């Protein structure tokens, strides 16, 4: 991993799980597989702290464990999975757009908790939805359960690997660590649960204390509750399925933007006649981008989506956009020319781009120094004499994408550190604002008069309110920037992965 990725992993772990987990996870990210004792020695933490930290990381699928030949259990960080924490808001928003508020909260709770049973998840989400509803209205468990089933049917959530049941034999000692297995057939099968009930609102402290005492009394009387029917069946978010959805939507958006007028003429719904459908398919197949390919003519031909070419086009468009933003439209013209012609000498670049020699030379060297363009030497003679050597400029899309991906990771890490700095600088004011809001909420609950509420609000002065608004604007801008950079990261990662997988 690059230094930018290591730094970003550490920042994400610290922000979401705290300092101790970040020290353990960051150490594993930097060093690779390590035993429990080695982690404790390297981080300077107590063995109990290391165990708890590893439990958190394993529970959130950020660390995997494996028994080595000598029986030692080694723990290894899943670096790619740690970086996916950055994309959590996008997963949650996608679930909301596809399955509404219920789907949003189901995915959010799974991401926050790592793994959960369906029964616990449904109850928790029903309670959260009930909190937001008007007095007298509650969320039914059955409605939340139905949305969960839809998420499982479309593979956005999946079962976690389990420890296989083995017969207990006193002669054979248990292994140092269990081997988790995945049953492909049952991965998306939802257990049949008869979840009857409605979401509950949060009660006052006195009611909660009374309920706690009642529960304790029941336990003392020996009245033990039965485990839920889905006990031991845990669920997690299927990140690969979300990535597939993002990829498909990116390709659809690219085609729609390219053929905007054509798509507007499409009839509503899917009731399209064969003749009209053939026309649209022919247009897509004849397009120079080659997102859609056609093979054979029998039965009208076989149409396929060329995913690699689509991802390559998206990555190339991203590179072109960044070159234009960074160096201007004339540099972008040269960059597009090199993409189209593959290899060109400096004189050819000047002629084809119709740019004066001095300007073209400066632009080429500028892009060359930033690694957007590369220079290839082709000698005529073995001595590599400059007078007898061709110098060809070209664009290596894969290496440029990798370079840009590294810069994106660096940018996100910088944004996160900037947000943390902004929050730290205004820590006192934020704490004061939270205290005032808490006082207001408690007074409103007890039916305080408007004058009293206004007096509490005036505890924050006008300059302090302006400072809070400025902080809110800055943090919102940083959050939006993080999400935008992550969209670029996704396109570049998808292209690089597709290129490396291509035979």
C-alpha positions in Angstrom: 0.0 0.0 0.0 1.1 3.6 -0.6 1.8 6.0 2.2 -1.4 8.0 1.3 -3.5 4.8 1.7 -1.8 3.9 5.0 -2.5 7.4 6.3 -6.1 7.4 5.2 -6.7 3.9 6.8 -5.4 5.3 10.1 -7.6 8.4 9.9 -10.7 6.3 9.1 -10.1 3.9 12.0 -9.4 6.7 14.5 -12.5 8.6 13.5 -14.9 5.7 13.6 -13.5 3.4 16.4 -11.1 5.5 18.5 -7.4 5.6 19.4 -6.9 2.1 20.7 -8.5 0.4 17.7 -6.6 2.7 15.4 -3.3 1.8 16.9 -4.0 -1.9 16.5 -5.5 -1.6 13.0 -2.9 0.9 11.8 -0.1 -1.4 13.0 -1.6 -4.4 11.1 -2.1 -2.3 7.9 1.6 -1.3 8.0 3.1 -4.7 8.9 0.8 -7.4 7.6 0.0 -10.6 9.5 0.9 -10.5 13.2 0.3 -12.7 16.3 -1.5 -11.5 19.4 1.7 -11.2 21.4 3.5 -9.3 18.6 0.7 -6.8 18.3 0.7 -6.1 22.0 4.5 -5.7 22.1 4.5 -3.4 19.1 1.6 -1.2 20.1 2.5 -1.0 23.9 -1.1 -1.9 24.8 -2.3 -4.4 27.4 -3.2 -7.8 26.1 -6.9 -7.3 27.2 -7.0 -4.0 25.2 -5.6 -5.8 22.1 -8.1 -8.6 22.4 -11.0 -6.1 22.6 -9.7 -4.0 19.7 -9.2 -7.1 17.5 -12.8 -8.2 18.4 -14.1 -4.9 17.1 -12.1 -5.0 13.9 -13.1 -8.7 13.2 -16.7 -7.9 13.9 -16.6 -5.1 11.3 -14.8 -7.3 8.8 -11.7 -5.1 8.9 -9.4 -7.9 10.1 -9.2 -11.6 9.2 -7.5 -14.4 11.2 -5.7 -17.5 10.1 -4.0 -20.4 11.9 -0.4 -20.9 10.7 1.5 -24.2 10.5 2.8 -24.0 14.0 -0.6 -23.4 15.5 -0.1 -19.7 16.0 -3.1 -17.5 15.1 -2.1 -14.5 12.9 -4.3 -11.4 12.4 -4.2 -9.5 9.1 -5.8 -6.2 8.2 -8.2 -6.0 5.2 -6.8 -2.7 3.9 -9.3 -2.4 1.0 -12.2 -3.0 3.4 -10.9 -0.3 5.8 -10.9 2.2 2.9 -14.5 1.3 2.1 -15.5 3.0 5.4 -15.2 6.2 3.4 -18.1 5.0 1.2 -20.5 4.3 4.0 -22.7 7.5 3.4 -23.1 6.5 -0.2 -24.2 3.0 0.7 -26.8 4.4 3.1 -28.0 7.0 0.6 -28.4 4.3 -2.1 -30.4 2.1 0.3 -32.7 5.1 1.0 -33.2 5.9 -2.7 -34.1 2.2 -3.4 -36.0 1.2 -0.3 -37.0 4.4 1.5 -36.3 5.4 5.1 -36.6 1.8 6.4 -34.0 0.5 4.0 -31.7 3.4 4.9 -31.9 2.6 8.6 -31.4 -1.1 8.1 -28.2 -0.6 6.1 -27.0 2.1 8.5 -27.5 -0.1 11.6 -25.7 -3.0 9.9 -22.8 -0.7 9.0 -22.6 0.8 12.5 -22.7 -2.6 14.2 -20.8 -4.8 11.7 -23.1 -7.8 12.1 -26.6 -8.3 13.5 -29.3 -10.9 13.7 -32.4 -10.1 11.7 -34.7 -10.0 14.8 -32.5 -7.5 16.7 -32.0 -5.4 13.6 -35.8 -5.2 12.8 -36.6 -4.3 16.4 -33.9 -1.6 16.6 -35.0 0.0 13.3 -38.7 -0.1 14.2 -37.9 1.7 17.4 -35.8 4.4 15.6 -38.6 4.9 13.0 -41.3 5.1 15.8 -39.2 7.9 17.5 -39.6 10.0 14.4 -43.3 9.5 14.0 -46.2 11.5 15.4 -47.5 10.7 18.8 -49.8 7.7 18.7 -48.2 6.2 15.6 -45.8 3.3 15.7 -43.8 1.3 13.1 -44.8 -2.4 12.7 -42.1 -5.0 12.9 -43.7 -6.8 9.9 -43.2 -3.7 7.6 -39.5 -3.4 8.6 -39.1 -7.2 8.1 -40.6 -7.0 4.6 -38.0 -4.3 3.6 -35.2 -6.5 5.0 -36.5 -9.4 2.9 -36.3 -7.2 -0.2 -32.7 -6.2 0.6 -31.8 -9.9 1.0 -33.6 -10.8 -2.2 -31.7 -8.2 -4.2 -28.4 -9.3 -2.4 -27.7 -5.9 -0.7 -27.4 -7.8 2.6 -26.1 -11.3 3.1 -25.4 -13.9 5.8 -22.1 -13.9 7.6 -19.8 -17.0 7.5 -20.5 -19.5 10.3 -18.5 -21.9 12.4 -19.4 -25.4 11.1 -21.0 -27.8 13.7 -18.5 -30.5 14.6 -19.2 -33.5 16.9 -17.7 -33.0 20.4 -14.9 -35.5 21.0 -12.9 -35.2 24.2 -9.9 -36.9 22.7 -9.5 -34.2 20.0 -8.6 -30.7 21.4 -10.4 -27.7 19.8 -8.4 -25.8 17.1 -6.6 -22.5 18.1 -9.1 -20.5 16.0 -12.4 -21.6 14.2 -12.5 -22.0 10.4 -15.5 -20.0 9.1 -17.4 -21.4 6.1 -20.0 -19.9 3.8 -22.9 -21.8 2.4 -23.5 -20.3 -1.0 -27.1 -21.7 -1.2 -28.2 -20.1 2.1 -26.3 -16.8 1.8 -29.4 -14.8 0.9 -32.1 -17.1 2.5 -34.1 -15.2 5.1 -35.1 -17.2 8.2 -38.9 -17.5 8.7 -39.6 -15.4 11.7 -42.9 -14.4 13.1 -41.9 -11.0 14.3 -45.1 -9.5 15.9 -45.0 -6.2 17.6 -44.4 -2.5 17.1 -41.6 0.0 17.7 -41.2 1.5 21.1 -40.4 5.1 22.0 -37.6 6.0 24.4 -38.9 6.3 27.9 -37.8 8.6 30.8 -35.0 7.6 33.2 -37.5 6.6 36.0 -39.4 4.2 33.6 -36.1 2.7 32.4 -34.9 2.2 36.0 -38.2 0.5 36.9 -38.0 -1.8 33.8 -34.3 -2.7 34.7 -35.4 -3.6 38.3 -38.2 -5.8 36.9 -35.9 -7.6 34.6 -33.4 -8.2 37.4 -36.1 -9.6 39.6 -37.2 -12.0 36.9 -33.6 -13.2 36.4 -33.3 -13.8 40.2 -36.4 -15.8 40.1 -34.8 -18.1 37.5 -37.1 -17.0 34.7 -34.7 -17.2 31.7 -35.9 -15.9 28.3 -35.7 -18.3 25.3 -33.2 -17.4 22.6 -34.7 -15.9 19.4 -35.4 -18.4 16.5 -32.7 -16.8 14.4 -30.0 -17.0 17.1 -26.6 -17.5 15.6 -27.6 -16.3 12.1 -25.9 -13.0 11.5 -26.2 -10.6 8.6 -23.9 -8.0 7.0 -23.9 -5.5 4.2 -22.9 -6.9 0.8 -20.5 -4.2 -0.3 -19.8 -5.8 -3.7 -23.5 -5.7 -4.6 -23.5 -1.9 -3.9 -20.4 -1.5 -6.0 -22.1 -3.4 -8.8 -25.1 -1.0 -8.5 -22.8 2.1 -8.6 -21.0 0.7 -11.7 -24.2 0.0 -13.5 -25.6 3.5 -12.7 -22.4 5.2 -13.9 -22.6 3.4 -17.2 -26.3 4.2 -17.7 -25.7 7.8 -16.8 -22.8 8.0 -19.3 -24.9 6.6 -22.1 -27.9 8.8 -21.2 -25.6 12.0 -21.2 -24.1 11.0 -24.6 -27.4 10.2 -26.2 -29.6 12.7 -24.2 -32.0 13.7 -27.0 -32.4 10.1 -28.2 -33.3 8.8 -24.7 -35.9 11.6 -24.2 -37.7 10.3 -27.2 -38.1 6.8 -25.6 -41.7 5.9 -24.7 -42.5 5.8 -21.0 -42.2 2.4 -19.4 -40.8 -0.7 -21.1 -43.5 -1.2 -23.7 -41.2 -0.6 -26.7 -42.0 -2.0 -30.2 -39.5 -4.3 -31.9 -38.7 -1.9 -34.7 -38.0 1.0 -32.3 -36.0 -1.2 -30.1 -33.8 -2.4 -33.0 -33.2 1.2 -33.9 -32.0 2.1 -30.4 -29.8 -1.1 -30.2 -28.2 -0.3 -33.5 -27.4 3.3 -32.4 -25.8 1.9 -29.2 -23.8 -0.8 -31.1 -22.6 1.8 -33.7 -21.5 4.3 -31.1 -17.6 4.8 -31.1 -17.4 4.3 -27.3 -18.6 0.7 -27.9 -20.4 0.4 -24.6 -22.7 -2.1 -26.3 -21.4 -4.7 -28.7 -23.2 -7.0 -31.2 -22.2 -10.5 -32.3 -23.9 -12.6 -35.0 -27.0 -11.8 -37.0 -29.2 -14.9 -36.3 -32.4 -13.9 -34.5 -31.5 -10.2 -34.8 -28.0 -10.7 -33.2 -26.7 -10.9 -29.7 -26.2 -7.6 -27.8 -23.8 -7.4 -24.8 -22.6 -4.6 -22.6 -18.8 -4.3 -22.7 -18.0 -3.5 -19.1 -14.3 -3.1 -19.5 -14.6 -0.6 -22.4 -17.3 1.2 -20.5 -15.1 1.6 -17.4 -12.1 2.5 -19.6 -14.2 5.3 -21.2 -15.4 6.6 -17.8 -11.8 6.6 -16.4 -10.5 8.4 -19.6 -13.3 11.0 -19.3 -12.3 11.5 -15.7 -8.6 12.0 -16.7 -9.6 14.5 -19.4 -11.7 16.5 -17.0 -8.9 16.7 -14.5 -6.4 17.8 -17.1 -8.7 20.5 -18.3 -9.4 21.8 -14.8 -5.7 21.6 -13.8 -4.0 22.9 -17.0 -6.7 24.5 -19.1 -8.6 23.7 -22.3 -5.5 23.8 -24.6 -3.7 21.2 -22.6 -6.9 19.1 -22.6 -6.9 19.4 -26.4 -3.4 17.9 -26.6 -4.3 15.2 -24.0 -7.3 14.1 -26.1 -5.2 14.2 -29.3 -2.6 11.8 -27.7 -5.4 9.5 -26.5 -6.7 9.3 -30.1 -3.4 9.1 -32.0 -1.6 7.0 -29.3 2.0 8.2 -30.2 3.0 11.6 -31.5 6.2 13.6 -31.8 6.4 17.1 -30.5 6.2 18.6 -34.1 3.1 16.5 -34.8 1.4 17.6 -31.6 2.0 21.2 -32.6 0.6 20.7 -36.1 -2.5 18.5 -35.2 -3.4 20.7 -32.1 -2.8 23.9 -34.0 -0.9 25.4 -31.1 2.4 27.4 -31.4 5.6 25.4 -30.8 6.7 27.2 -27.6 3.2 26.8 -26.0 2.8 23.2 -27.1 6.3 22.4 -25.7 5.5 24.0 -22.3 2.2 22.2 -22.0 3.7 18.8 -22.9 6.5 19.3 -20.3 4.0 20.4 -17.7 1.8 17.3 -18.2 4.9 15.1 -18.4 6.2 16.5 -15.0 2.8 15.7 -13.5 2.8 12.1 -14.9 -0.3 12.6 -17.1 1.8 12.1 -20.2 4.8 9.8 -20.7 7.7 10.0 -23.2 8.9 7.0 -25.1 12.3 6.9 -26.8 12.8 4.9 -30.1 16.4 5.0 -31.2 17.4 4.5 -34.8 20.9 3.3 -33.8 22.3 1.4 -30.8 24.2 4.4 -29.5 20.9 6.2 -28.5 22.2 9.5 -30.0 19.6 12.2 -29.5 19.9 13.3 -33.2 19.0 9.7 -34.3 16.2 9.0 -31.8 12.5 9.5 -32.1 10.8 11.0 -28.9 7.1 10.1 -28.9 4.6 11.4 -26.4 1.8 9.1 -25.3 -0.8 8.6 -22.6 -0.7 5.4 -20.5 -4.2 5.4 -19.1 -3.6 2.7 -16.5 -0.5 4.4 -15.0 -2.2 7.8 -15.1 -5.2 6.3 -13.3 -3.0 4.8 -10.6 -1.2 8.1 -10.1 -4.5 10.0 -9.9 -5.9 7.4 -7.5 -2.9 7.9 -5.2 -3.6 11.7 -5.3 -7.3 11.1 -4.5 -6.4 9.1 -1.4 -4.1 11.9 -0.3 -6.8 14.5 -0.9 -9.4 12.7 1.2 -6.9 12.3 4.0 -6.2 16.1 3.8 -9.9 16.8 3.9 -10.4 14.6 7.0 -7.6 16.3 8.8 -9.0 19.7 7.9 -12.4 18.7 9.3 -10.8 17.5 12.5 -8.8 20.7 12.8 -12.0 22.8 12.3 -13.8 20.8 14.9 -10.9 20.9 17.4 -10.6 24.7 17.0 -14.3 25.2 17.9 -14.5 22.5 20.5 -15.5 24.8 23.4 -18.2 26.5 21.3 -19.6 23.1 20.1 -19.8 21.8 23.6 -21.6 25.0 24.8 -24.1 24.7 21.9 -24.8 21.0 22.8 -25.4 21.9 26.4 -27.8 24.7 25.5 -29.7 22.4 23.1 -30.0 19.7 25.8 -31.3 22.3 28.3 -33.9 23.6 25.8 -35.0 20.0 25.0 -35.6 19.2 28.7 -37.4 22.5 29.3 -39.7 22.0 26.3 -40.5 18.5 27.6 -41.5 19.9 31.0 -43.7 22.6 29.3 -41.6 25.7 30.0 -42.8 29.2 28.9 -41.6 30.9 25.7 -39.8 33.6 27.7 -37.7 31.0 29.6 -36.8 29.3 26.4 -35.7 32.5 24.8 -33.5 33.3 27.8 -31.8 30.0 27.4 -31.3 30.6 23.6 -29.7 33.9 24.4 -26.9 32.1 26.2 -25.2 31.8 22.8 -24.3 35.3 21.6 -24.8 36.6 18.0 -21.0 36.4 17.2 -21.0 32.8 18.5 -24.0 31.9 16.3 -22.2 33.3 13.3 -19.1 31.3 14.2 -21.3 28.1 14.5 -22.9 28.8 11.1 -19.5 29.3 9.5 -18.2 26.0 11.0 -21.3 24.2 9.8 -20.8 25.5 6.2 -17.2 24.6 6.2 -17.8 21.1 7.5 -20.6 20.5 5.0 -18.3 21.6 2.2 -15.6 19.2 3.4 -18.1 16.4 3.6 -19.4 17.1 0.1 -15.8 17.2 -1.2 -15.0 13.8 0.4 -18.0 12.3 -1.3 -17.1 13.8 -4.7 -13.5 12.6 -4.4 -14.8 9.1 -3.5 -16.9 9.0 -6.7 -13.6 9.6 -8.6 -11.9 6.9 -6.5 -14.6 4.4 -7.4 -14.4 5.0 -11.1 -10.6 4.7 -11.1 -10.5 1.6 -8.9 -13.2 -0.1 -11.0 -11.1 0.6 -14.2 -7.8 -0.6 -12.6 -9.5 -3.8 -11.3 -11.1 -4.5 -14.6 -7.8 -4.0 -16.5 -5.9 -6.2 -14.2 -8.6 -8.9 -14.4 -8.7 -8.8 -18.2 -6.9 -11.8 -19.8 
